[in-house]
Amino acid sequence: MTKPFWQRKSLKEMTTAEWESLCDGCARCCLEKLEDEDTGKVYYTNVACRLLDCEACRCSDYENRMKRVKDCVKITPEEQFFWLPKTCGYRRVAEGKDLEWWHPLVSGNPDTVHEAGISVRGRVGGIEGKVRVRDYPDYLVRWPMLEPKGSSKNKKLEPGKKKSRAKKA
């Protein structure tokens, strides 16, 4: 059986369609980030880009995003992937890792990224333009750079089942 393209091709060898399909639809890269100018360390906020559809976790104007959002970063095979979340398909493949079970290319279902708790759905705390940039430090979060509990290959969800969440009393 032939291995999937992401296991047999380098990022630079992929077609445009293959490259684009590496995006799992989590939208973590669409959160506003702050960079420490002295160390280069990147800190995520839970403030979403103004073009992000926070429910679908997709850009509402993907084709024109670079014109409409001046600091939008186009991810390319030449990219330095350190600033992307560890769960990101681009980063995982660049680091020689396989895609996780919840990635749509593996599961065959675009909803598994949400069901596994990987996407930003329900976690956005503000929208770019509605939150003042000087207030971004108040929106700093660690979760975009972490892998959620239960996201590993050993914790597969049954098709159609949603991850249960503990409720606070």
C-alpha positions as CSV (number, residue, x, y, z in Angstrom):
1,M,0.0,0.0,0.0
2,T,1.3,3.5,-0.9
3,K,2.1,5.8,2.0
4,P,0.2,9.1,2.1
5,F,1.8,12.0,0.4
6,W,2.8,13.7,3.7
7,Q,4.9,10.6,4.6
8,R,6.7,10.3,1.3
9,K,7.1,13.9,0.0
10,S,9.0,16.8,1.4
11,L,7.1,20.0,1.9
12,K,8.7,21.5,-1.2
13,E,7.7,18.6,-3.3
14,M,4.0,18.9,-2.5
15,T,1.4,20.2,-4.9
16,T,-0.5,23.3,-3.9
17,A,-3.6,21.2,-3.1
18,E,-1.5,18.8,-1.0
19,W,0.2,21.7,0.8
20,E,-3.2,23.4,1.6
21,S,-4.7,20.1,2.9
22,L,-2.0,20.0,5.6
23,C,-3.9,22.7,7.3
24,D,-6.1,20.9,9.9
25,G,-8.5,23.8,10.3
26,C,-7.6,24.5,14.0
27,A,-7.1,28.3,13.4
28,R,-4.5,28.5,16.2
29,C,-2.3,30.4,13.7
30,C,-5.0,33.0,13.3
31,L,-4.7,34.1,16.9
32,E,-2.8,37.3,17.6
33,K,0.7,36.8,18.9
34,L,3.2,38.9,20.7
35,E,6.9,38.5,20.2
36,D,9.6,39.3,22.8
37,E,12.0,41.4,20.8
38,D,15.0,40.4,23.0
39,T,14.5,36.6,23.0
40,G,12.3,36.0,19.9
41,K,9.9,34.0,22.0
42,V,6.3,34.0,20.7
43,Y,3.4,34.4,23.0
44,Y,-0.2,33.6,21.9
45,T,-3.3,35.5,22.8
46,N,-6.9,34.4,22.5
47,V,-7.6,37.4,20.3
48,A,-8.6,36.2,16.8
49,C,-7.8,37.8,13.5
50,R,-10.7,40.0,12.4
51,L,-11.2,37.7,9.3
52,L,-11.5,34.5,11.3
53,D,-14.9,32.8,11.3
54,C,-14.6,31.6,14.9
55,E,-17.2,28.8,14.6
56,A,-15.9,27.4,11.3
57,C,-12.3,28.1,12.2
58,R,-11.6,29.3,8.7
59,C,-10.6,32.6,7.2
60,S,-13.7,34.4,5.9
61,D,-11.7,35.9,3.0
62,Y,-8.8,33.5,2.5
63,E,-8.1,34.6,-1.1
64,N,-7.7,38.3,-0.1
65,R,-6.4,37.9,3.4
66,M,-2.9,39.2,2.6
67,K,-4.3,42.4,1.2
68,R,-6.8,42.9,4.0
69,V,-4.6,42.0,7.0
70,K,-1.2,43.6,6.8
71,D,0.5,41.3,9.3
72,C,-1.1,38.1,8.0
73,V,1.6,35.5,7.5
74,K,1.4,33.2,4.4
75,I,2.8,29.9,5.5
76,T,5.2,28.4,2.9
77,P,7.5,25.4,2.8
78,E,10.4,27.8,3.4
79,E,8.8,28.9,6.7
80,Q,10.4,28.7,10.1
81,F,7.7,26.6,11.9
82,F,8.8,27.2,15.5
83,W,6.0,29.8,16.1
84,L,3.3,27.4,15.0
85,P,1.6,25.1,17.5
86,K,3.0,21.7,18.1
87,T,-0.3,20.2,16.8
88,C,0.0,22.0,13.4
89,G,0.2,19.7,10.4
90,Y,2.8,21.9,8.7
91,R,5.0,21.9,11.8
92,R,4.5,18.2,12.4
93,V,5.5,17.2,8.9
94,A,8.4,19.6,8.8
95,E,9.7,18.0,12.0
96,G,9.4,14.5,10.5
97,K,6.3,13.6,12.6
98,D,3.1,12.0,11.3
99,L,-0.3,13.6,11.4
100,E,-2.4,12.9,14.4
101,W,-5.6,10.8,14.3
102,W,-7.8,13.9,14.4
103,H,-6.3,15.5,11.4
104,P,-8.9,15.5,8.6
105,L,-6.4,13.8,6.2
106,V,-6.2,10.9,8.6
107,S,-9.8,10.8,10.0
108,G,-11.5,11.7,6.8
109,N,-13.7,14.1,8.8
110,P,-13.1,17.9,9.2
111,D,-14.9,17.9,12.5
112,T,-12.4,15.7,14.4
113,V,-10.1,18.6,14.9
114,H,-12.9,20.3,16.9
115,E,-14.1,17.1,18.6
116,A,-10.5,16.5,19.9
117,G,-10.3,20.0,21.3
118,I,-7.5,21.1,19.0
119,S,-9.3,24.1,17.3
120,V,-10.0,27.5,18.7
121,R,-13.8,27.0,18.5
122,G,-15.3,28.3,21.7
123,R,-12.0,29.6,23.0
124,V,-11.6,33.0,21.4
125,G,-11.6,35.8,23.9
126,G,-11.7,38.8,21.6
127,I,-11.4,39.9,18.0
128,E,-8.7,42.0,16.4
129,G,-9.9,45.6,16.1
130,K,-12.3,45.2,19.0
131,V,-9.5,44.6,21.5
132,R,-6.9,47.3,21.9
133,V,-3.4,46.2,21.0
134,R,-2.1,47.6,24.3
135,D,-4.5,45.2,26.1
136,Y,-3.2,42.1,24.3
137,P,-1.1,41.1,27.4
138,D,-4.4,40.7,29.3
139,Y,-5.4,38.0,26.7
140,L,-2.2,35.9,26.8
141,V,-2.9,32.2,26.9
142,R,-0.7,29.0,26.9
143,W,-3.1,26.5,25.4
144,P,-2.3,27.2,21.7
145,M,1.2,25.8,22.2
146,L,0.1,22.8,24.1
147,E,-1.4,19.5,23.0
148,P,-4.7,18.9,24.7
149,K,-5.1,15.9,26.9
150,G,-6.7,13.1,24.9
151,S,-5.3,14.3,21.6
152,S,-2.8,11.5,21.2
153,K,-3.3,8.6,18.9
154,N,-4.1,6.4,21.9
155,K,-7.2,8.4,22.7
156,K,-9.2,8.1,19.4
157,L,-12.8,9.2,19.6
158,E,-15.5,7.0,18.1
159,P,-16.9,8.6,14.9
160,G,-19.6,11.1,15.7
161,K,-18.8,11.2,19.5
162,K,-17.8,14.5,21.0
163,K,-15.2,14.8,23.7
164,S,-16.9,15.2,27.1
165,R,-15.9,18.2,29.2
166,A,-16.0,18.4,32.9
167,K,-18.3,21.1,34.2
168,K,-17.2,23.4,36.9
169,A,-19.5,23.5,40.0
